[in-house]
Amino acid sequence: MSKFPQITSQKLIKTLEKLGFVIIRIKGSHHYLLHSDGRATVVPFHKGENIGIGLLFKILKDCKLNKEEFLNKYKNS
């Protein structure tokens, strides 16, 4: 099994947008994203800082994405 890459919040949001999520609002440093099918998540945006692995997996769970699907889009962006 390969290691999960370190990812910044900016790159995470960009990847989620490619998967169909849209930023619906920003409150402070938190970006709220929504998919047309109702899936939603919150991504803390701290420029230049990496998202922790636990938080990343929580966001993927909120988005109902598996690791492979996410990594496919992430690597192709």
Secondary structure, DSSP 8 states (H G I E B T S, - for coil): -------BHHHHHHHHHHTTEEEEEEETTEEEEEETTS-EEEEE--TT-B--HHHHHHHHHHTT--HHHHHHHHHT-
